[in-house]
Amino acid sequence: MEQINHALQDVITMQDLEEGCTLLVDKPLDWTSFDVCQKIRYTAKYKIGADKLKVGHAGTLDPRATGLLIVCLGKHTKRLSAFQNYNKEYTGTIYLGATTPSYDTETRVDQVYPTDHINPDLVEQVRQSFLGAVDQVPPAYSAIKKDGVRAYQAARKGEKMDLKSRLITILDFEIMGIQLPQVNFRVSCSKGTYIRSLAFDFGKALQSGAYLKTLCRTRVGPFKLENAWNLENLLSVIDNL
């Protein structure tokens, strides 16, 4: 871990860019994970005068999510698969009483549901039912491919794609606060977990509806958001090397 830890410090050198490094980045709201990699690639490539530079990320964050994104440059991209296998932790807000096609705020509310019957005891009962191994169906608006077509591409055309469920693990699911119709939470989960689907399924289990209002990834394995670069600051540091 020595090499990795060095590259995760708040200092980055020209040598890091040339030989490869691993960076923790706080992804801004409404940026795609690909956008972040492209911006870092362009800035770093120009700085070291390279025609090409491999840049990749470990674990996609949706545009409406913020938080920890592990970005690898150069030879460190070989480590991406190992990082992707780590468990992850998130905090966020679930909005009860409505659903959206994307299960988050990327699309508009398409249906509303009653919430008068929901109380803290019911929320706690449902929370417990999601702990452990869970069969989860990915959102229609996801990057999963079927027959060469991304699910979100089909969804945006109004086409329905039959997505198979997958077994994921919810290691911890803590309710941080209830101010109906909003529920604040913290969740720790295995790779492949869609928090948007968790929010949707949570609403359904409450005999209502729900979508993910906010989401922030706070940890990936041993790496924490508090040690991540602000993207603008990172780009400025690279540009001024």
C-alpha positions, 0 to 999 in steps of 0.5 A: 500500500506504500505506493498507493498511499503516497499518491493519495496525499495532498501533494502531487508531483510531475513524477506522479503524473508521468509514472502513474498515480491513484487519486481520491476525488470528490465528484461534483454534482451533475458531473458524470464519472467519465467527465471527471476522468476526461477533465483530469486526463486532458489537464495531466496529458497537456502538462506532461506533453503526452499524446495519450494517457490512461485514466480510469475510475473505480466504481461509477457515481451517477450524475446526481450523486457526489462524493468519493471517486477513485481515479487512476492514471497511467500504470495505476489503472491496472489496480482499478479492478481491485478497487472496484471490489471494495465495499462502499459507504454512502449517506443520503436522503430518500423521499417518500410518497413519490417515484421517478423513472430514474429512481432519483432526481434526474427525471421528474416524478411520475407517480405519487403515493400515500404516506399517512400510514408511515411511522418510525416503527414501520420504517425501522421494521422495513429497514431491518428487512433490507439487511444482509443478502438482498435480491436487487433489480438494477434501475432502468436508467443504468449503464448495464448493457443487454444485447449491446444496448445500455439500459438508460439508452433504451429507457430514454427512448421509452423502451422497456428492457428486462433487467435480471436481479442480482444478489447484493449485500447490505452490510449496514443500513442506518436511519439517521433521521426522519422528517417525513416525507424525507428519511436520511440514511447511511448505508454500507454495501457490497459492490454492484449495489444500486442505492437508487434501487434500494430507495425505490424498493424501500418505498415499495416495502413501506407500501408507498413509493420513494426515490433517491433525493440526495446521495454522497459516497463517503468511503470505498474500502479503506479510502475516505471522502475526507481525504479526497481532492476538490476537483477544481483544486486538483486541476489547478495543482496539476496545471501549476506543476 
